[in-house]
Structures are given as structure tokens and as C-alpha cells.
């Protein structure tokens, strides 16, 4: 692709995504803005889904992000998390569903972080 002088953007969707995005960038010789790794996009979607279920709110009303490198070092950007147009901490005070929001938050974040391992370890059982 790099040899064809395309003006496109390459999106790397693979594992390990961060390393392969870096290799793709270096091998292509393209500028950084044209080589993008999917990174934590999937994990951010997982976080939004889990929060949607936990808060019993449609996923379209949840805005949340996983940041950093995909994998064990990733973290949820709780200060940027909004549910139904409210910052998550404000929403939880009004909602009252969580007895211990800090513990709930930790469990949700761990579930997102570990979800990739569950997929990797998944094995189809014979019938």
C-alpha cells in the first residue's frame, strides 16, 4: 500500500496492536496521522456496554473511554465518563444503585481489562 502513493489512512486491527501499528508506521514511511491502531477502541465499547448494563441505561447514553496501551496498562478515564448527560459520580449519587461505587468501578474496569484474556482462552467444547 505504501508503494502505491495512496492518500488513505491505515487502521491496524491486530494483536499486539500497539507493536504492529508502530511497525506499520515505520515500514510505510507515512506520517503518524495516517497510521492508526485500533488500540483501546474495542475496550472502550466494552466499558460503555458494562456501564450501560450496570446503570440500566441505553448504551447510547453512556460515554466512557479506556486509555493508554491496550492490555494490562490500560485504564478507564472515569473523569471523562458520562451517563445520561451527567458525570458518572453525579449520576451514581442520584441513582443510588451502588452501595460502594469505588469497588463497583474497580470490578467493571477489571472486567474490561480481562475480557481479551477470556476471548483468547475460549475453547469450543465438543458436543
Secondary structure by P-SEA (a helix, b strand, c coil): cccccccbbbbbbccaaaaaaaaaaaaacccccccccccaaaaaaaaaaaaaaaaccccccccccccccccccccccccccccccccaaaaaaaacccccaaaaaaaaaaaaaaaaaaaaacccccc
